[in-house]
Amino acid sequence: MGQQDQPDERHRRPAGVGDDTVEALGKLSEALETVERARGHLYTLHQLVGHADLMLDDAVEKFRAAGHDVIADRIATDLLGRNVIAGRWTFQIVEDFDDGYYALFRDLDREARDELVAGRRHLYEAEMKERRRTRGRPGHEARPAGE
């Protein structure tokens, strides 16, 4: 089998690393990927709530134009610019998440990989690819041509 039909070095487990370690790192990576998705949803929340808050300006203006000053005043004073949770707008929630939980999660994932497999990523998936692909078939190459 030619070198081109094998995973590159960064996707091969180092000598002496057992299946249990690769599986544990794979599960940690999967958990981090799930948190990455949650982070994306958090940013979606941030943008959607911010956009909705800006839309309230138009709503207030239209209520005033329609002669509904009491409703316009209530929206303008009670809802417009309101914290979404105690003391925080969504940008503060995003910053706290990024600087706390998310940063620690990423650091621990990186530290585990650095300590156990010389920093290599996605070993579990790389080995799954090797088990599942059909060698010699177009579209089943181990890596892109030229690597």
Secondary structure by P-SEA (a helix, b strand, c coil): ccccccccccccccccccaaaaaaaaaaaaaaaaaaaaaaaaaaaaaaaaaaaaaaaaaaaaaaaacaaaaaaaaacccccccccccccaaaaaaaaaacaaaaaaaaaaaaaaaccccccaaaaaaaaaacccccccccccccccc
